């Protein structure tokens, strides 16, 4: 069976959907019996490792959304695709190749104020057609599946759940000296609390900054804060908040973190914190747990689904509650040890092989239909 994948998420800096696209494409290609084609409007700057079951199909098109609607369907059909995996949720409005839509979250519908205008322009006008056309929907969490079925009951029979996987390279540190080198390189050798992800409104990083200020006001020697990730949109409020903080010297902004840097950051952090107001899966939480780093997360349904008993939780938007949870993760030795042991075990539940098995099943059903 030939699977065409909309691989536009691999064109820029790899965020969550880019990590998903790479992980699921490689895992599908390794299964045997499948040929996977990565289709993009422009050549990929960093193509995944290629073997016989994974091929690249790049055009020379400037606008990805226009390419999606005018070119992708015919290119996939000419290649002989049996199904098309819409890794960015929206699929071509027309075409003969059966469509499987990957639904990460529905925040563009529920909270459009969290998104840039160009993101909404590429999603909202085309979503209803995808709802009509898709033979199957693959949701990356049970929470997203419930949200989709509740909002669009007609999709319920077409929904399957295939959680993201965690790359096997994310493991606890085996060399304490490596963590010390990371701290020296990035924060002058200081201990730190870590956030990793795009800096944008729905991540609610300002709540984390306020929580850390609460901790530092009581004891300035507590670990610094590292906010690793590229700037999304509407970051000016957060940057102003940081600039006027009385603890500005304790807040570090290293920018976008590559996969190798992310691994170093997780392993060297005292605590990883995810204060998000909404997530589709919460891959950084699973990656941090895999590295044995204690996790504090927002008490939203999807993060409780992913982390289970292997994290501490705080109500979203509550700096005081986050500060108290971070304090426990930093200073209660029993809790720290429990989280360090539970994290890798919990994260091991999420593999790209399992995701590929469920994805391949949905693609086969779509092709047969």
C-alpha positions in Angstrom: 0.0 0.0 0.0 1.2 3.5 -0.9 0.7 6.3 1.6 1.1 9.9 0.6 1.9 12.3 3.5 1.4 16.0 3.6 4.8 16.9 5.0 4.6 20.7 5.0 5.3 20.7 8.8 8.9 19.6 8.0 9.7 22.7 6.0 10.5 25.0 8.9 11.7 24.7 12.5 10.3 21.4 13.8 7.6 22.0 16.4 5.0 19.5 17.7 3.4 18.7 14.3 6.8 18.6 12.6 7.9 16.0 15.2 4.7 14.1 14.6 5.1 14.1 10.8 8.7 12.9 11.0 8.0 10.3 13.7 4.9 8.7 12.1 6.4 8.7 8.5 9.5 6.9 9.6 7.6 4.4 11.7 5.1 3.7 8.9 8.0 3.2 6.4 9.7 0.7 8.8 6.6 -1.5 9.2 7.0 -3.4 5.9 4.4 -3.6 3.3 4.0 0.2 3.0 5.6 2.7 0.8 5.5 6.2 2.3 5.9 9.4 0.1 6.5 12.8 1.7 4.9 15.5 -0.4 5.9 19.1 0.0 5.5 22.4 -1.9 9.3 23.0 -1.7 12.3 20.8 -1.1 12.9 19.9 2.6 15.9 21.6 4.2 16.6 18.5 6.4 15.1 15.4 4.9 14.5 12.4 7.1 16.8 9.4 6.7 15.7 7.8 3.4 15.5 4.1 2.7 13.6 2.2 0.0 10.2 2.6 1.7 10.4 6.4 2.1 10.6 8.7 -0.8 10.5 12.5 -1.3 8.2 14.4 -3.7 8.9 18.1 -3.7 7.4 20.8 -6.0 8.5 24.4 -6.5 5.5 26.2 -5.0 5.7 29.3 -2.9 2.4 29.1 -1.0 1.8 25.9 0.9 -2.0 26.3 1.4 -2.5 27.0 -2.3 -0.3 24.0 -3.2 -2.4 21.8 -0.8 -5.6 22.7 -2.7 -4.3 22.8 -6.2 -1.5 20.3 -6.5 -1.2 17.8 -3.7 -4.2 15.6 -4.6 -3.2 15.1 -8.2 0.5 14.6 -7.3 -0.5 11.8 -4.8 -2.8 10.2 -7.4 -0.1 10.3 -10.1 2.2 8.5 -7.6 -0.4 5.8 -7.1 -1.2 6.6 -3.5 -3.9 4.4 -1.9 -4.5 7.0 0.9 -3.4 10.5 1.8 -2.4 11.3 5.4 -3.3 15.0 6.2 -0.7 15.5 9.0 -1.7 19.2 9.3 -5.4 18.2 9.6 -6.8 20.0 6.5 -6.9 18.0 3.3 -7.5 18.9 -0.3 -11.1 19.9 -0.9 -11.2 17.7 -4.0 -9.4 14.5 -5.1 -9.8 10.8 -5.7 -7.3 9.6 -3.1 -9.0 8.6 0.2 -8.2 11.2 2.9 -7.2 10.5 6.5 -7.1 13.7 8.6 -4.9 13.9 11.7 -6.6 16.0 14.3 -4.2 17.4 16.9 -6.6 19.8 18.6 -9.5 22.1 17.8 -8.3 25.3 19.3 -8.5 27.2 16.0 -12.3 26.6 16.3 -12.7 27.0 20.0 -10.2 29.8 20.7 -9.3 31.6 17.4 -7.8 34.4 19.5 -4.9 32.1 20.3 -3.9 31.8 16.6 -2.4 34.1 14.0 -4.6 35.3 11.2 -2.7 33.3 8.6 -3.2 30.1 10.6 -6.9 30.7 10.8 -7.0 31.5 7.1 -5.5 28.2 6.2 -7.8 26.3 8.6 -11.3 27.7 9.1 -12.5 28.1 5.5 -11.4 24.5 4.6 -12.2 22.6 7.8 -15.8 21.9 7.0 -14.9 20.4 3.7 -12.3 18.1 5.4 -15.1 17.0 7.8 -17.2 16.0 4.8 -14.4 14.4 2.8 -12.2 12.5 5.3 -12.7 8.7 5.3 -11.1 8.6 8.8 -9.9 10.9 11.5 -6.9 10.1 13.6 -6.9 11.9 16.9 -3.6 12.1 18.9 -5.4 11.7 22.2 -8.6 10.4 23.7 -9.3 14.0 24.8 -9.1 15.3 21.3 -11.3 12.4 20.0 -14.0 13.3 22.6 -13.8 17.0 21.6 -14.2 16.2 17.9 -17.1 13.8 18.4 -18.9 16.2 20.7 -18.5 19.1 18.2 -19.1 17.1 15.1 -21.2 14.0 16.0 -21.3 12.9 12.3 -17.5 12.1 12.6 -17.9 9.7 15.6 -17.9 6.5 13.5 -14.8 7.7 11.5 -12.6 8.5 14.5 -9.6 6.4 15.7 -7.1 7.4 18.4 -3.3 7.1 17.7 -1.3 8.9 20.4 2.0 10.4 19.5 5.2 8.5 20.2 8.4 9.5 22.1 11.7 9.0 20.2 13.8 6.4 21.8 16.7 8.8 22.2 14.9 10.5 25.1 16.2 8.6 28.1 17.5 9.6 31.5 21.0 11.0 31.7 23.8 8.5 32.3 26.6 11.1 32.6 26.2 13.7 35.4 29.0 15.7 33.9 27.0 16.2 30.7 24.2 17.9 32.6 26.8 20.2 34.2 28.2 21.1 30.8 24.7 21.9 29.6 24.1 24.2 32.5 27.4 26.0 32.0 26.7 26.4 28.3 23.2 27.9 28.7 22.7 29.4 32.2 26.2 30.0 33.6 26.3 26.7 35.5 23.1 27.4 37.5 20.3 24.9 38.2 17.1 25.7 36.3 13.4 25.1 35.8 12.5 24.3 32.2 9.7 25.2 29.8 10.1 24.0 26.2 7.7 24.8 23.5 6.6 27.6 21.2 6.1 30.9 23.0 2.4 31.7 22.2 -0.7 32.7 24.2 -2.2 29.2 24.7 1.0 28.0 26.4 0.4 30.6 29.1 4.1 31.1 29.9 3.3 34.2 31.8 1.7 32.1 34.6 5.0 30.2 34.8 7.0 33.4 35.0 4.7 34.7 37.8 5.0 31.4 39.7 8.8 31.5 39.6 8.8 35.1 40.8 6.7 33.9 43.7 9.4 31.3 44.5 12.3 33.7 44.0 10.7 36.4 46.2 10.8 33.9 49.1 14.3 32.5 48.3 16.3 34.0 45.5 18.7 31.1 45.4 16.1 28.8 43.9 16.8 27.6 40.3 16.6 29.9 37.4 14.0 29.6 34.6 14.8 28.6 31.0 12.1 29.3 28.4 13.3 27.3 25.4 11.4 27.6 22.1 10.8 29.8 19.1 8.6 32.8 19.2 5.1 32.2 18.0 2.7 35.2 17.7 1.5 37.6 20.3 4.7 37.2 22.3 5.1 40.9 23.0 3.1 40.7 26.2 5.3 37.9 27.5 8.5 39.7 26.5 7.4 42.9 28.2 6.5 40.9 31.3 10.0 39.4 31.4 11.7 42.7 30.7 10.1 44.4 33.7 10.5 41.5 36.1 12.6 42.2 39.2 14.2 38.8 38.5 15.0 39.4 34.9 18.5 38.1 35.4 17.1 34.7 36.4 15.0 34.2 33.2 16.8 32.8 30.1 15.5 32.8 26.5 17.8 30.5 24.4 15.4 30.5 21.5 14.4 27.5 19.4 15.7 24.2 20.6 16.7 21.5 18.1 16.0 17.9 19.0 19.6 17.3 20.3 19.5 20.5 22.4 16.0 19.6 23.7 17.4 16.3 25.0 20.2 18.1 26.8 17.8 20.6 28.3 15.5 17.9 29.6 18.2 15.9 31.2 19.9 18.9 32.9 16.7 20.5 34.2 15.6 20.2 37.9 11.9 20.4 36.9 10.0 20.6 33.6 6.8 22.7 33.7 4.0 22.8 31.1 1.5 25.5 32.0 -0.6 25.2 28.8 -4.2 26.2 28.7 -4.8 23.6 25.9 -2.9 20.8 24.1 -3.6 18.1 21.6 -1.2 15.7 23.2 1.6 17.4 25.1 4.7 15.9 23.6 7.2 17.8 25.7 5.6 16.4 28.8 6.1 12.9 27.6 9.6 13.6 26.5 10.6 15.2 29.8 9.1 12.2 31.6 11.1 9.9 29.4 14.3 11.7 30.5 13.4 11.1 34.2 12.8 14.8 34.8 10.1 15.7 37.4 7.1 17.2 35.6 4.6 19.8 36.8 1.7 20.3 34.3 -1.5 22.2 33.9 -4.4 20.1 35.2 -6.2 20.0 31.8 -7.7 16.7 30.7 -5.2 15.9 28.0 -2.1 16.3 30.2 -3.7 14.3 32.9 -4.4 11.6 30.3 -0.8 11.6 29.1 1.0 12.0 32.4 -1.3 10.0 34.7 0.3 9.6 38.2 3.8 10.5 36.9 3.4 14.3 37.3 2.2 17.0 39.7 -0.7 19.1 38.5 -1.8 22.7 39.1 -5.0 24.5 37.9 -4.4 26.3 34.6 -3.7 30.0 35.0 -3.0 29.8 38.8 0.5 31.1 39.5 0.3 30.3 43.2 -0.7 26.7 42.6 2.1 26.3 40.1 4.6 27.8 42.5 3.6 25.4 45.2 3.7 22.4 42.9 7.1 23.4 41.6 8.3 23.9 45.1 7.3 20.3 46.0 9.0 18.9 42.9 12.2 20.8 43.7 12.4 20.3 47.5 10.5 17.2 48.5 13.0 14.4 48.0 10.4 11.7 48.2 8.2 13.3 45.5 11.3 14.0 43.3 12.4 10.4 43.4 8.8 9.1 42.8 8.5 11.3 39.7 11.9 10.4 38.4 11.1 6.7 38.6 7.5 7.0 37.3 8.2 9.3 34.3 10.2 6.9 32.1 7.7 4.0 32.8 4.7 6.2 31.9 6.4 7.7 28.8 7.2 4.2 27.5 3.5 3.7 26.9 3.8 6.1 23.9 5.8 4.7 21.0 5.9 5.5 17.3 5.6 1.8 16.5 2.2 1.7 18.3 1.2 5.0 16.6 2.1 3.6 13.2 0.2 0.4 13.8 -3.0 2.3 14.6 -2.4 4.8 11.8 -1.8 2.0 9.2 -5.1 0.4 10.3 -7.0 3.6 9.7 -5.2 4.2 6.3 -6.1 0.6 5.2 -9.7 1.2 6.2 -9.8 4.4 4.2 -8.2 2.8 1.2 -10.7 -0.1 1.2 -13.6 2.3 1.6 
